[in-house]
């Protein structure tokens, strides 16, 4: 494909920024923040918060039916001797609207369980990467590329492209389409608190990348006359030799990062944040990442952003062995962090304008593996939290818990997804403000599926 100079500069800005910023001693890559802070928070503000669970969380240990027949099928395969069974009495009961079947959430999700009853938490059943609607009969001919590979499936979840490689993620493409809402030269749409990743990569926009703790400032610079002189010299260096496309792109990235630090650093290092108290005592990385997100949302008046997409992550879910103790630890970190974040949006009065959702590599086998774990699988169950969520319901179709049954890709309980990542992402993007034309560009395979709106957002 022929690439013109403008496209090259845009891609250079997105792809080379992380390395350049490290060399400059910065912790961010971004578009310019704009010269002046906004005086009041935008009234049409919306934010999406992607919580990626790296390793492939076991949905069969997150959500199970609690009726006699359903739990009986679960217990018959995940026996007590397998080391993978959670006793029926320990599951946290929920009753999805519109179905007589009671379900249970993992015992460590106690902080977010009440959000289901209050209609702020929705559950999506059996979502996964798909190239087209798939059944046990046609699975072999339409299965996604590299189906059970961690890196490939992470990329496919983050890009919503399951045939061939993708240079961009659907979060980045969403930013490309909606950056104009933040104004020319405005605050970046996408912010990652979990490093560089495909999800935040766009064609024409660059993400802001932040550490899980601390601020955003140039190392070795302060308000002294000497440091101001050094900063002026650095700006002069970054503006030199702009005739070379590589040098121009690198200089633009550096200049933007310097400008942005003046806006973001005071927000993240301020002791005046009201929402920070909600995270008191939570030292896990996922809580600290969500605290950074909450601070940036709290400061939307300063940034002037009208649309923001955030990426945070929690790893360690590749539970081939010792799954239950691992999930006790990880979900014990995730649940209070998500609840504190939701409570923060309530405190700010914008719960209906912020939606958090989970993604992961894939599900895990219903059949236990040796060592009290589970192996790589496919379809999985996910959480969506927020004031605009039509919660208290289970969306999609929960799989039949039958090995070699109609929902099993083989004989190990690798559930064939009945809902595509494309549909999941499109529902979120539509609420965020994407038009039908935007959706077609962001999710190129969306038209292959029956619906582009699953209905879990008002």
C-alpha positions as a Markdown table, in Angstrom:
| # | Residue | x | y | z |
|---|---|---|---|---|
| 1 | Unk | 0.0 | 0.0 | 0.0 |
| 2 | Unk | 1.4 | 3.4 | -0.9 |
| 3 | Unk | 2.0 | 5.7 | 2.1 |
| 4 | Unk | 2.1 | 9.5 | 1.6 |
| 5 | Unk | 4.2 | 11.8 | 3.8 |
| 6 | Unk | 1.3 | 12.9 | 6.0 |
| 7 | Unk | 0.3 | 9.3 | 6.8 |
| 8 | Unk | 3.9 | 8.5 | 7.5 |
| 9 | Unk | 4.2 | 11.3 | 10.0 |
| 10 | Unk | 1.0 | 10.3 | 11.7 |
| 11 | Unk | 2.1 | 6.7 | 12.0 |
| 12 | Unk | 5.6 | 7.6 | 13.1 |
| 13 | Unk | 4.0 | 9.7 | 15.9 |
| 14 | Unk | 1.9 | 6.7 | 17.1 |
| 15 | Unk | 4.5 | 4.0 | 16.7 |
| 16 | Unk | 7.8 | 5.6 | 17.8 |
| 17 | Unk | 6.6 | 7.7 | 20.6 |
| 18 | Unk | 7.2 | 5.3 | 23.5 |
| 19 | Unk | 10.9 | 4.9 | 22.7 |
| 20 | Unk | 11.3 | 8.7 | 22.2 |
| 21 | Unk | 9.6 | 9.5 | 25.4 |
| 22 | Unk | 11.8 | 7.1 | 27.4 |
| 23 | Unk | 14.9 | 8.8 | 25.9 |
| 24 | Unk | 13.6 | 12.2 | 26.9 |
| 25 | Unk | 12.8 | 11.0 | 30.5 |
| 26 | Unk | 9.0 | 11.5 | 30.0 |
| 27 | Unk | 6.2 | 9.1 | 30.8 |
| 28 | Unk | 3.7 | 10.1 | 28.1 |
| 29 | Unk | 3.0 | 10.3 | 24.4 |
| 30 | Unk | 0.2 | 12.4 | 23.2 |
| 31 | Unk | -1.4 | 15.0 | 21.1 |
| 32 | Unk | -1.1 | 18.6 | 22.4 |
| 33 | Unk | -3.3 | 19.4 | 25.3 |
| 34 | Unk | -4.2 | 22.9 | 24.1 |
| 35 | Unk | -2.8 | 26.2 | 25.4 |
| 36 | Unk | -5.5 | 27.0 | 27.9 |
| 37 | Unk | -7.4 | 24.8 | 30.3 |
| 38 | Unk | -11.2 | 24.7 | 30.1 |
| 39 | Unk | -13.1 | 26.8 | 32.6 |
| 40 | Unk | -16.0 | 24.4 | 33.1 |
| 41 | Unk | -16.5 | 20.7 | 32.5 |
| 42 | Unk | -18.0 | 19.8 | 29.1 |
| 43 | Unk | -21.7 | 19.1 | 29.6 |
| 44 | Unk | -21.7 | 16.2 | 27.0 |
| 45 | Unk | -18.7 | 14.4 | 28.5 |
| 46 | Unk | -18.5 | 10.6 | 28.1 |
| 47 | Unk | -15.8 | 8.1 | 29.0 |
| 48 | Unk | -15.1 | 4.4 | 28.3 |
| 49 | Unk | -12.8 | 2.5 | 30.6 |
| 50 | Unk | -11.4 | -0.8 | 29.2 |
| 51 | Unk | -10.2 | -3.2 | 32.0 |
| 52 | Unk | -8.1 | -5.9 | 30.2 |
| 53 | Unk | -7.6 | -9.1 | 32.2 |
| 54 | Unk | -4.4 | -10.5 | 30.7 |
| 55 | Unk | -3.9 | -14.3 | 30.6 |
| 56 | Unk | -7.5 | -15.3 | 29.9 |
| 57 | Unk | -9.8 | -15.2 | 32.9 |
| 58 | Unk | -11.8 | -18.4 | 33.6 |
| 59 | Unk | -15.5 | -17.3 | 33.0 |
| 60 | Unk | -16.6 | -20.7 | 34.3 |
| 61 | Unk | -15.2 | -19.6 | 37.7 |
| 62 | Unk | -16.9 | -16.1 | 37.5 |
| 63 | Unk | -20.5 | -16.9 | 36.6 |
| 64 | Unk | -22.4 | -20.2 | 37.0 |
| 65 | Unk | -26.1 | -21.2 | 37.1 |
| 66 | Unk | -27.3 | -22.0 | 40.6 |
| 67 | Unk | -30.4 | -23.9 | 39.7 |
| 68 | Unk | -30.3 | -27.6 | 40.5 |
| 69 | Unk | -29.8 | -28.8 | 36.9 |
| 70 | Unk | -27.3 | -26.1 | 35.9 |
| 71 | Unk | -25.1 | -26.4 | 39.0 |
| 72 | Unk | -25.4 | -30.1 | 38.7 |
| 73 | Unk | -23.7 | -30.0 | 35.3 |
| 74 | Unk | -21.0 | -27.7 | 36.7 |
| 75 | Unk | -20.3 | -30.0 | 39.6 |
| 76 | Unk | -20.3 | -33.1 | 37.5 |
| 77 | Unk | -17.3 | -31.8 | 35.5 |
| 78 | Unk | -15.6 | -29.6 | 38.0 |
| 79 | Unk | -15.7 | -32.1 | 40.7 |
| 80 | Unk | -14.5 | -31.5 | 44.2 |
| 81 | Unk | -11.5 | -33.7 | 43.6 |
| 82 | Unk | -10.4 | -31.6 | 40.6 |
| 83 | Unk | -9.5 | -28.7 | 42.9 |
| 84 | Unk | -11.5 | -26.4 | 40.7 |
| 85 | Unk | -15.0 | -26.6 | 42.2 |
| 86 | Unk | -16.4 | -23.7 | 44.2 |
| 87 | Unk | -19.1 | -25.1 | 46.5 |
| 88 | Unk | -22.6 | -23.9 | 45.7 |
| 89 | Unk | -23.2 | -22.2 | 49.0 |
| 90 | Unk | -20.1 | -19.9 | 48.4 |
| 91 | Unk | -21.3 | -18.3 | 45.1 |
| 92 | Unk | -22.8 | -14.8 | 45.4 |
| 93 | Unk | -26.5 | -15.1 | 44.2 |
| 94 | Unk | -27.9 | -12.9 | 41.5 |
| 95 | Unk | -31.2 | -13.1 | 39.6 |
| 96 | Unk | -31.0 | -11.8 | 36.0 |
| 97 | Unk | -34.1 | -10.1 | 34.8 |
| 98 | Unk | -36.2 | -12.0 | 32.3 |
| 99 | Unk | -34.9 | -15.5 | 33.2 |
| 100 | Unk | -36.1 | -17.9 | 35.9 |
| 101 | Unk | -32.5 | -19.2 | 36.3 |
| 102 | Unk | -30.6 | -17.9 | 39.3 |
| 103 | Unk | -26.9 | -17.4 | 38.8 |
| 104 | Unk | -23.9 | -17.0 | 41.1 |
| 105 | Unk | -20.9 | -14.7 | 41.0 |
| 106 | Unk | -17.4 | -15.6 | 42.2 |
| 107 | Unk | -17.2 | -15.1 | 46.0 |
| 108 | Unk | -14.5 | -12.5 | 45.6 |
| 109 | Unk | -16.9 | -10.2 | 43.7 |
| 110 | Unk | -18.7 | -9.1 | 46.8 |
| 111 | Unk | -18.1 | -5.4 | 46.3 |
| 112 | Unk | -19.7 | -5.3 | 42.8 |
| 113 | Unk | -22.5 | -7.8 | 43.5 |
| 114 | Unk | -24.9 | -5.1 | 44.8 |
| 115 | Unk | -24.4 | -3.2 | 41.6 |
| 116 | Unk | -26.2 | -6.0 | 39.7 |
| 117 | Unk | -29.3 | -5.7 | 41.9 |
| 118 | Unk | -29.2 | -1.9 | 41.6 |
| 119 | Unk | -29.1 | -2.0 | 37.8 |
| 120 | Unk | -25.6 | -0.7 | 37.4 |
| 121 | Unk | -23.9 | -4.0 | 36.4 |
| 122 | Unk | -24.7 | -6.1 | 33.4 |
| 123 | Unk | -23.2 | -9.4 | 32.4 |
| 124 | Unk | -22.4 | -10.5 | 28.9 |
| 125 | Unk | -22.4 | -14.3 | 28.3 |
| 126 | Unk | -20.1 | -16.2 | 26.0 |
| 127 | Unk | -18.5 | -13.3 | 24.1 |
| 128 | Unk | -15.4 | -14.0 | 21.9 |
| 129 | Unk | -13.5 | -13.4 | 18.7 |
| 130 | Unk | -15.4 | -14.4 | 15.6 |
| 131 | Unk | -15.0 | -14.0 | 11.9 |
| 132 | Unk | -18.7 | -14.8 | 11.3 |
| 133 | Unk | -21.6 | -16.4 | 13.2 |
| 134 | Unk | -20.2 | -19.8 | 14.3 |
| 135 | Unk | -21.6 | -23.2 | 15.3 |
| 136 | Unk | -20.1 | -26.5 | 16.1 |
| 137 | Unk | -20.9 | -27.5 | 12.5 |
| 138 | Unk | -19.0 | -24.7 | 10.7 |
| 139 | Unk | -16.3 | -24.1 | 13.4 |
| 140 | Unk | -13.5 | -25.7 | 11.4 |
| 141 | Unk | -14.0 | -23.4 | 8.4 |
| 142 | Unk | -14.6 | -20.0 | 10.0 |
| 143 | Unk | -12.5 | -20.2 | 13.2 |
| 144 | Unk | -10.4 | -17.1 | 13.9 |
| 145 | Unk | -6.6 | -17.1 | 13.3 |
| 146 | Unk | -4.4 | -18.6 | 16.0 |
| 147 | Unk | -7.4 | -19.2 | 18.2 |
| 148 | Unk | -5.8 | -20.3 | 21.5 |
| 149 | Unk | -2.6 | -18.2 | 21.3 |
| 150 | Unk | -2.3 | -15.5 | 24.1 |
| 151 | Unk | -0.7 | -12.8 | 22.0 |
| 152 | Unk | -2.9 | -13.4 | 18.9 |
| 153 | Unk | -6.1 | -13.4 | 20.9 |
| 154 | Unk | -5.1 | -10.4 | 22.9 |
| 155 | Unk | -4.6 | -8.6 | 19.6 |
| 156 | Unk | -7.9 | -9.8 | 18.2 |
| 157 | Unk | -9.8 | -8.7 | 21.3 |
| 158 | Unk | -8.1 | -5.3 | 21.1 |
| 159 | Unk | -8.4 | -4.8 | 17.4 |
| 160 | Unk | -11.8 | -6.6 | 16.7 |
| 161 | Unk | -10.0 | -8.1 | 13.6 |
| 162 | Unk | -9.8 | -11.9 | 13.6 |
| 163 | Unk | -8.5 | -12.5 | 10.1 |
| 164 | Unk | -5.0 | -11.3 | 9.4 |
| 165 | Unk | -3.0 | -8.7 | 11.3 |
| 166 | Unk | -4.1 | -5.2 | 12.3 |
| 167 | Unk | -2.0 | -2.1 | 12.9 |
| 168 | Unk | -4.7 | -0.4 | 15.0 |
| 169 | Unk | -7.0 | -1.2 | 17.9 |
| 170 | Unk | -10.7 | -0.5 | 18.1 |
| 171 | Unk | -10.0 | 2.0 | 20.9 |
| 172 | Unk | -7.5 | 3.9 | 18.7 |
| 173 | Unk | -9.9 | 3.8 | 15.7 |
| 174 | Unk | -12.7 | 5.2 | 17.9 |
| 175 | Unk | -10.3 | 8.0 | 18.9 |
| 176 | Unk | -9.5 | 8.7 | 15.2 |
| 177 | Unk | -13.2 | 9.1 | 14.5 |
| 178 | Unk | -14.1 | 11.2 | 17.5 |
| 179 | Unk | -11.0 | 13.3 | 18.2 |
| 180 | Unk | -12.7 | 16.3 | 16.7 |
| 181 | Unk | -15.1 | 16.4 | 19.7 |
| 182 | Unk | -12.1 | 17.3 | 21.9 |
| 183 | Unk | -11.2 | 20.2 | 19.5 |
| 184 | Unk | -8.3 | 20.9 | 17.2 |
| 185 | Unk | -5.1 | 20.3 | 19.1 |
| 186 | Unk | -7.2 | 19.2 | 22.1 |
| 187 | Unk | -6.6 | 16.7 | 24.8 |
| 188 | Unk | -6.0 | 13.1 | 23.5 |
| 189 | Unk | -9.1 | 10.9 | 23.4 |
| 190 | Unk | -7.2 | 7.7 | 24.5 |
| 191 | Unk | -5.2 | 7.3 | 27.7 |
| 192 | Unk | -3.4 | 4.1 | 28.7 |
| 193 | Unk | -2.3 | 3.5 | 32.3 |
| 194 | Unk | -1.0 | 0.1 | 31.3 |
| 195 | Unk | 1.7 | 0.8 | 28.8 |
| 196 | Unk | 1.6 | 0.7 | 25.0 |
| 197 | Unk | -0.8 | -1.8 | 23.5 |
| 198 | Unk | -2.7 | -2.4 | 20.3 |
| 199 | Unk | -6.1 | -1.3 | 21.7 |
| 200 | Unk | -5.0 | 2.4 | 22.0 |
| 201 | Unk | -3.2 | 2.5 | 18.6 |
| 202 | Unk | -4.9 | 4.7 | 15.9 |
| 203 | Unk | -4.1 | 5.8 | 12.4 |
| 204 | Unk | -4.2 | 9.5 | 13.0 |
| 205 | Unk | -4.2 | 10.0 | 16.8 |
| 206 | Unk | -1.7 | 9.3 | 19.5 |
| 207 | Unk | -2.4 | 8.1 | 23.0 |
| 208 | Unk | -1.4 | 9.5 | 26.3 |
| 209 | Unk | 0.5 | 6.9 | 28.4 |
| 210 | Unk | 0.8 | 7.3 | 32.1 |
| 211 | Unk | 2.3 | 5.3 | 35.0 |
| 212 | Unk | 0.0 | 3.7 | 37.6 |
| 213 | Unk | 1.3 | 6.1 | 40.2 |
| 214 | Unk | 2.9 | 9.6 | 40.3 |
| 215 | Unk | 2.6 | 12.4 | 37.8 |
| 216 | Unk | 3.8 | 13.4 | 34.4 |
| 217 | Unk | 6.8 | 15.6 | 34.3 |
| 218 | Unk | 10.2 | 16.0 | 32.7 |
| 219 | Unk | 13.0 | 14.5 | 34.9 |
| 220 | Unk | 15.4 | 17.1 | 36.1 |
| 221 | Unk | 13.3 | 20.2 | 35.4 |
| 222 | Unk | 11.8 | 22.6 | 37.9 |
| 223 | Unk | 11.0 | 26.2 | 38.1 |
| 224 | Unk | 14.5 | 27.6 | 38.5 |
| 225 | Unk | 16.1 | 29.9 | 36.0 |
| 226 | Unk | 18.6 | 27.3 | 35.0 |
| 227 | Unk | 16.0 | 24.6 | 34.4 |
| 228 | Unk | 13.8 | 27.0 | 32.4 |
| 229 | Unk | 16.8 | 27.7 | 30.2 |
| 230 | Unk | 17.3 | 24.0 | 29.7 |
| 231 | Unk | 13.7 | 23.6 | 28.8 |
| 232 | Unk | 13.9 | 26.4 | 26.3 |
| 233 | Unk | 16.9 | 24.8 | 24.7 |
| 234 | Unk | 15.1 | 21.5 | 24.5 |
| 235 | Unk | 12.2 | 23.1 | 22.7 |
| 236 | Unk | 14.6 | 24.8 | 20.3 |
| 237 | Unk | 16.3 | 21.4 | 19.5 |
| 238 | Unk | 12.9 | 19.8 | 19.0 |
| 239 | Unk | 11.9 | 22.5 | 16.5 |
| 240 | Unk | 15.1 | 22.2 | 14.4 |
| 241 | Unk | 15.7 | 20.3 | 11.2 |
| 242 | Unk | 12.0 | 19.9 | 10.4 |
| 243 | Unk | 12.7 | 19.2 | 6.7 |
| 244 | Unk | 13.4 | 15.6 | 7.5 |
| 245 | Unk | 10.2 | 13.6 | 8.0 |
| 246 | Unk | 11.6 | 11.4 | 10.7 |
| 247 | Unk | 13.1 | 14.3 | 12.6 |
| 248 | Unk | 9.9 | 16.4 | 12.2 |
| 249 | Unk | 7.7 | 13.5 | 13.6 |
| 250 | Unk | 10.0 | 13.0 | 16.5 |
| 251 | Unk | 10.2 | 16.7 | 17.3 |
| 252 | Unk | 6.4 | 17.0 | 17.2 |
| 253 | Unk | 6.0 | 14.1 | 19.6 |
| 254 | Unk | 8.5 | 15.6 | 22.1 |
| 255 | Unk | 6.9 | 19.0 | 21.9 |
| 256 | Unk | 3.5 | 17.7 | 22.5 |
| 257 | Unk | 4.6 | 15.6 | 25.5 |
| 258 | Unk | 6.2 | 18.7 | 27.1 |
| 259 | Unk | 3.1 | 20.8 | 26.5 |
| 260 | Unk | 0.9 | 18.0 | 27.9 |
| 261 | Unk | 2.9 | 17.5 | 31.1 |
| 262 | Unk | 2.0 | 21.1 | 32.1 |
| 263 | Unk | -1.7 | 20.1 | 32.1 |
| 264 | Unk | -1.6 | 16.5 | 33.4 |
| 265 | Unk | 1.1 | 16.7 | 36.1 |
| 266 | Unk | -0.7 | 19.1 | 38.4 |
| 267 | Unk | -3.9 | 16.9 | 38.1 |
| 268 | Unk | -2.1 | 13.7 | 39.1 |
| 269 | Unk | 0.1 | 15.1 | 41.9 |
| 270 | Unk | -2.6 | 17.4 | 43.5 |
| 271 | Unk | -3.6 | 16.6 | 47.1 |
| 272 | Unk | -7.0 | 18.2 | 46.4 |
| 273 | Unk | -8.7 | 15.2 | 44.7 |
| 274 | Unk | -12.0 | 14.3 | 46.3 |
| 275 | Unk | -12.2 | 10.9 | 44.7 |
| 276 | Unk | -8.9 | 9.7 | 46.0 |
| 277 | Unk | -10.4 | 9.0 | 49.4 |
| 278 | Unk | -12.6 | 6.2 | 47.9 |
| 279 | Unk | -9.4 | 4.2 | 47.1 |
| 280 | Unk | -7.9 | 4.5 | 50.6 |
| 281 | Unk | -6.2 | 1.3 | 51.6 |
| 282 | Unk | -6.2 | -0.2 | 48.1 |
| 283 | Unk | -2.5 | -0.6 | 47.0 |
| 284 | Unk | -3.0 | -3.1 | 44.2 |
| 285 | Unk | -1.9 | -2.0 | 40.7 |
| 286 | Unk | -5.5 | -2.1 | 39.3 |
| 287 | Unk | -6.8 | 0.2 | 42.0 |
| 288 | Unk | -3.9 | 2.6 | 41.5 |
| 289 | Unk | -4.6 | 2.6 | 37.7 |
| 290 | Unk | -8.3 | 3.3 | 38.2 |
| 291 | Unk | -7.4 | 6.0 | 40.6 |
| 292 | Unk | -5.4 | 7.8 | 37.9 |
| 293 | Unk | -8.4 | 7.4 | 35.6 |
| 294 | Unk | -10.7 | 8.9 | 38.2 |
| 295 | Unk | -8.4 | 11.9 | 38.8 |
| 296 | Unk | -8.3 | 12.6 | 35.1 |
| 297 | Unk | -12.1 | 12.4 | 34.8 |
| 298 | Unk | -12.5 | 14.6 | 37.9 |
| 299 | Unk | -10.3 | 17.2 | 36.2 |
| 300 | Unk | -12.2 | 17.2 | 32.9 |
| 301 | Unk | -12.8 | 21.0 | 33.4 |
| 302 | Unk | -9.0 | 21.5 | 33.2 |
| 303 | Unk | -8.4 | 19.2 | 30.2 |
| 304 | Unk | -11.5 | 20.3 | 28.3 |
| 305 | Unk | -12.0 | 16.7 | 27.1 |
| 306 | Unk | -15.5 | 15.7 | 25.9 |
| 307 | Unk | -14.6 | 12.1 | 25.0 |
| 308 | Unk | -12.0 | 9.9 | 26.8 |
| 309 | Unk | -11.2 | 6.2 | 26.4 |
| 310 | Unk | -9.0 | 4.7 | 29.1 |
| 311 | Unk | -7.1 | 1.4 | 29.2 |
| 312 | Unk | -6.1 | -0.3 | 32.4 |
| 313 | Unk | -5.1 | -3.9 | 33.0 |
| 314 | Unk | -4.6 | -6.7 | 35.5 |
| 315 | Unk | -2.5 | -9.7 | 34.7 |
| 316 | Unk | -2.0 | -13.2 | 36.0 |
| 317 | Unk | -5.1 | -15.0 | 34.8 |
| 318 | Unk | -3.3 | -17.8 | 32.9 |
| 319 | Unk | -4.3 | -20.3 | 35.5 |
| 320 | Unk | -3.1 | -23.6 | 34.2 |
| 321 | Unk | -2.5 | -24.6 | 37.9 |
| 322 | Unk | -3.8 | -23.4 | 41.3 |
| 323 | Unk | -6.6 | -21.5 | 39.8 |
| 324 | Unk | -8.8 | -20.9 | 42.8 |
| 325 | Unk | -6.2 | -19.4 | 45.0 |
| 326 | Unk | -5.0 | -17.2 | 42.1 |
| 327 | Unk | -8.6 | -15.9 | 41.4 |
| 328 | Unk | -9.1 | -15.3 | 45.1 |
| 329 | Unk | -6.2 | -12.9 | 45.0 |
| 330 | Unk | -6.8 | -11.3 | 41.6 |
| 331 | Unk | -10.6 | -10.9 | 41.9 |
| 332 | Unk | -10.1 | -9.7 | 45.5 |
| 333 | Unk | -8.1 | -6.8 | 44.0 |
| 334 | Unk | -10.4 | -6.2 | 41.0 |
| 335 | Unk | -13.8 | -6.1 | 42.8 |
| 336 | Unk | -13.0 | -3.3 | 45.3 |
| 337 | Unk | -11.1 | -1.3 | 42.7 |
| 338 | Unk | -14.1 | -1.4 | 40.3 |
| 339 | Unk | -16.5 | -0.5 | 43.1 |
| 340 | Unk | -14.3 | 2.4 | 44.3 |
| 341 | Unk | -14.1 | 3.7 | 40.7 |
| 342 | Unk | -17.9 | 3.4 | 40.2 |
| 343 | Unk | -18.5 | 5.2 | 43.5 |
| 344 | Unk | -16.1 | 7.9 | 42.3 |
| 345 | Unk | -18.2 | 8.5 | 39.2 |
| 346 | Unk | -21.3 | 8.8 | 41.5 |
| 347 | Unk | -19.5 | 11.3 | 43.7 |
| 348 | Unk | -18.6 | 13.4 | 40.6 |
| 349 | Unk | -22.3 | 13.2 | 39.5 |
| 350 | Unk | -21.4 | 11.6 | 36.1 |
| 351 | Unk | -22.0 | 7.9 | 36.7 |
| 352 | Unk | -24.3 | 7.9 | 33.7 |
| 353 | Unk | -21.5 | 9.2 | 31.5 |
| 354 | Unk | -18.8 | 6.7 | 32.4 |
| 355 | Unk | -18.9 | 3.0 | 31.5 |
| 356 | Unk | -16.3 | 0.5 | 32.5 |
| 357 | Unk | -16.0 | -2.9 | 30.8 |
| 358 | Unk | -13.8 | -6.0 | 30.9 |
| 359 | Unk | -11.9 | -7.8 | 28.1 |
| 360 | Unk | -9.6 | -10.8 | 28.2 |
| 361 | Unk | -7.5 | -13.0 | 26.0 |
| 362 | Unk | -10.2 | -15.8 | 25.9 |
| 363 | Unk | -12.1 | -18.1 | 28.3 |
| 364 | Unk | -10.8 | -21.3 | 29.8 |
| 365 | Unk | -11.8 | -24.9 | 29.4 |
| 366 | Unk | -14.7 | -26.2 | 31.4 |
| 367 | Unk | -12.8 | -29.4 | 31.8 |
| 368 | Unk | -10.2 | -29.1 | 34.6 |
| 369 | Unk | -6.5 | -29.4 | 33.8 |
| 370 | Unk | -4.1 | -31.3 | 36.0 |
| 371 | Unk | -2.8 | -29.2 | 38.9 |
| 372 | Unk | -6.2 | -27.7 | 39.7 |
| 373 | Unk | -6.2 | -25.3 | 36.8 |
| 374 | Unk | -7.8 | -24.9 | 33.3 |
| 375 | Unk | -6.5 | -24.6 | 29.7 |
| 376 | Unk | -6.9 | -22.0 | 27.0 |
| 377 | Unk | -10.4 | -21.9 | 25.5 |
| 378 | Unk | -12.6 | -19.4 | 23.6 |
| 379 | Unk | -15.9 | -17.7 | 24.6 |
| 380 | Unk | -16.0 | -15.9 | 27.9 |
| 381 | Unk | -18.3 | -13.8 | 30.2 |
| 382 | Unk | -17.7 | -10.1 | 30.8 |
| 383 | Unk | -18.7 | -7.3 | 33.1 |
| 384 | Unk | -20.1 | -3.8 | 32.2 |
| 385 | Unk | -20.5 | -1.2 | 34.9 |
| 386 | Unk | -21.9 | 2.3 | 34.9 |
| 387 | Unk | -24.9 | 4.6 | 35.4 |
| 388 | Unk | -26.0 | 4.2 | 31.8 |
| 389 | Unk | -25.9 | 0.4 | 31.9 |
| 390 | Unk | -29.1 | -1.4 | 31.7 |
| 391 | Unk | -28.0 | -3.7 | 34.5 |
| 392 | Unk | -29.5 | -6.5 | 36.5 |
| 393 | Unk | -29.6 | -8.6 | 33.3 |
| 394 | Unk | -27.6 | -11.2 | 31.5 |
| 395 | Unk | -27.0 | -10.4 | 27.8 |
| 396 | Unk | -26.3 | -13.0 | 25.2 |
| 397 | Unk | -26.8 | -16.7 | 25.6 |
| 398 | Unk | -25.1 | -18.6 | 28.4 |
| 399 | Unk | -23.6 | -21.9 | 27.0 |
| 400 | Unk | -24.9 | -25.3 | 27.8 |
| 401 | Unk | -22.4 | -26.7 | 30.3 |
| 402 | Unk | -22.0 | -30.0 | 28.4 |
| 403 | Unk | -18.7 | -31.3 | 27.1 |
| 404 | Unk | -19.0 | -32.2 | 23.4 |
| 405 | Unk | -22.4 | -30.4 | 23.4 |
| 406 | Unk | -23.7 | -27.9 | 20.9 |
| 407 | Unk | -21.6 | -25.0 | 22.4 |
| 408 | Unk | -18.3 | -27.0 | 22.7 |
| 409 | Unk | -15.7 | -26.6 | 20.0 |
| 410 | Unk | -14.2 | -30.0 | 20.9 |
| 411 | Unk | -14.7 | -32.1 | 24.0 |
| 412 | Unk | -13.0 | -30.0 | 26.7 |
| 413 | Unk | -15.7 | -27.3 | 27.1 |
| 414 | Unk | -14.2 | -24.6 | 24.9 |
| 415 | Unk | -17.3 | -22.6 | 24.4 |
| 416 | Unk | -18.0 | -21.3 | 20.9 |
| 417 | Unk | -19.0 | -17.6 | 21.3 |
| 418 | Unk | -22.6 | -16.7 | 20.5 |
| 419 | Unk | -21.7 | -13.0 | 20.7 |
| 420 | Unk | -18.8 | -11.4 | 18.8 |
| 421 | Unk | -16.3 | -8.9 | 20.1 |
| 422 | Unk | -17.5 | -6.7 | 17.3 |
| 423 | Unk | -21.0 | -6.5 | 18.7 |
| 424 | Unk | -19.7 | -5.9 | 22.2 |
| 425 | Unk | -17.4 | -3.1 | 21.1 |
| 426 | Unk | -20.0 | -1.5 | 18.8 |
| 427 | Unk | -22.6 | -1.3 | 21.6 |
| 428 | Unk | -20.0 | 0.6 | 23.7 |
| 429 | Unk | -18.9 | 2.8 | 20.7 |
| 430 | Unk | -22.5 | 3.7 | 19.7 |
| 431 | Unk | -23.2 | 4.9 | 23.3 |
| 432 | Unk | -19.9 | 6.8 | 23.2 |
| 433 | Unk | -21.1 | 8.8 | 20.1 |
| 434 | Unk | -19.9 | 6.8 | 17.1 |
| 435 | Unk | -22.2 | 7.2 | 14.0 |
| 436 | Unk | -23.2 | 4.3 | 11.8 |
| 437 | Unk | -20.4 | 5.3 | 9.4 |
| 438 | Unk | -18.0 | 5.4 | 12.3 |
| 439 | Unk | -19.0 | 1.9 | 13.4 |
| 440 | Unk | -18.5 | 0.5 | 9.9 |
| 441 | Unk | -14.9 | 1.9 | 9.9 |
| 442 | Unk | -14.1 | 0.9 | 13.5 |
| 443 | Unk | -15.6 | -2.6 | 13.3 |
| 444 | Unk | -15.2 | -3.7 | 9.6 |
| 445 | Unk | -16.8 | -7.1 | 10.2 |
| 446 | Unk | -19.8 | -5.9 | 12.2 |
| 447 | Unk | -22.2 | -6.3 | 9.2 |
| 448 | Unk | -21.7 | -10.1 | 9.4 |
| 449 | Unk | -23.6 | -10.3 | 12.6 |
| 450 | Unk | -27.3 | -9.9 | 13.3 |
| 451 | Unk | -27.1 | -6.9 | 15.6 |
| 452 | Unk | -24.6 | -4.1 | 16.3 |
| 453 | Unk | -26.3 | -3.1 | 19.5 |
| 454 | Unk | -26.7 | -5.6 | 22.3 |
| 455 | Unk | -28.9 | -3.3 | 24.3 |
| 456 | Unk | -27.0 | -3.1 | 27.6 |
| 457 | Unk | -26.5 | 0.7 | 27.4 |
| 458 | Unk | -29.3 | 3.3 | 27.6 |
